[in-house]
Amino acid sequence: MATEVKLPRLGQGMESGTIVRWLKAEGDSVKKREPLYELDTDKVTQEVESDLDGILLKIVVQEGEVEVGSTIAMIENGDAADTASPDGAAAAASVPSEAATNGEASAAGDESATSASDGKDDSASIAPPAKPGARIKASPLARRIARERGVDLAALAGTGPDGRIVADDVENAPVGGAAAPSTTGATAPSPEGDVEIVTMTGTRKTIARRLTEAWSAPVFQLGVSIDMTEALHLREQMIERLGEGDVKPTVNDLLTRFVGVALVRHRAVNATFSGDEIHRHAGAHVGLAVAAPSGLVVPVIRNVDRSSVQEIARARAELVGRAREGKLTREDMDGGTFTISNLGMFGVEQFVAVLNPPQVAILAVGAVKPTPIVVEGEVDVAPLMFVTLTCDHRAIDGADGAEFLRTLVSIVEQPALAL
């Protein structure tokens, strides 16, 4: 008996997704919880697993954008396949033979067919380029970038776990040698001055849509300088006491902890906006804006108000690493109540960040810079950091934002207040 495979809703607010590629070919056997296809949803490309055992009879949608609930494939379930009924066997057998007659062979099918005979040792940190016909291990993001740039994955050596090709491997691939042939037949580089046309990926489209939505909100900004003397001293003490192999805390890790404490004291800022309702949250779940190869992503560290700086540092290191390899899931980015965007590492001293809907506030963090200050009539130099709070005026009044910043400044300048 054939069962329809429908596009699932993998997160709140998801209305559609883009099928990147199938990991199985028509006629292949499929097992429950086995990756079936890759799906691009908003800011995440992830593998979607099969819900049942059986045979993939037909792929209805090979690739492209599909609405949630639409039929994308047909699978003959395991019970029907095991009974080996004449109709079922004939249907399963007819699909691959028809594909062979028409000369249609998907990359997913090639990988599935060769995976059983792939006996190479992948324990080395850098795997050699794949042999012709061998299964290529690559992250979904690496595959997407390779398609966009015309890079042949089979010609690359993977530096990821078990020799897996990651985004950096594709980014660092030599231009030209591994590129797919041009449809126009031209191999020479474009003349200087030509316009480069970049097709927007699903991630860039999502960023554009969400920023347009954020721009429609009535916002205001509040800025303040923070003396980082005590915070930097605390960080140095924490680094001195680090265990072997532990993650070194950054200034942003400390700031994330301090922000979490301030948020639970000012729940008007720790909120999300939904239609005619404002949801004020008890726990602080802080998103960190990360520049990944596919675009800006915001993974979330949960319950930072109840986490130590070291726990935040470990969570941040793991999330940022997965973000840059394109391995984030929707769960990694759902549920944020506030966002921090830090450009200090690029030398930016001051900027205004755009809201991350449905959150009602975002903090833009600049670089720590030695600055002359006046203390009791005397000129001194202190490491100052300028931060800018952008607020959605539908949910936050000016006084709410100002009180939050005053608390944050007090905690950063006197970290003991966070205890």
Buried (B, 14 or more C-beta within 10 A) or exposed (E): EBBEBBBBBBBEEBEBBBBBBBBBBBBBBBEEEEBBBBBBBBBBBBBBBBBBBBBBBBBEBBBEBBEBEBEBBBBBBBEBBEEEEEEBBEBBEEBBEEBEEEEEEBBBBBBBBBEEEBEBEEEEEEBEBBEEEBBBBBBBBBBBBBBEBEBBBBEBBBBBEEBBBBBBBBEEBEEEEBBEEEEEEEEEEEEEEEEEEEEEBBBBBBBEEBBEEBEEBEBEEBBBBBBBBEBBEBBEEBEEEEEEEBBEBBBBBBBBBBBBBBBBBBBBBBBBBEEEEBBBBEBBBBBBBBEBBBBBBBBBBBBBBEBEBBBBBBBBBBBBEBBBBBBBBBEBBBBBBBBBBBBBEEEBBBBEBBBBBBBBBBBBBBBBBEBEEEEEEEEEEBBBBBBBBBBBEEBBEEEBBBBBBEBBBBBBBEBEEBE
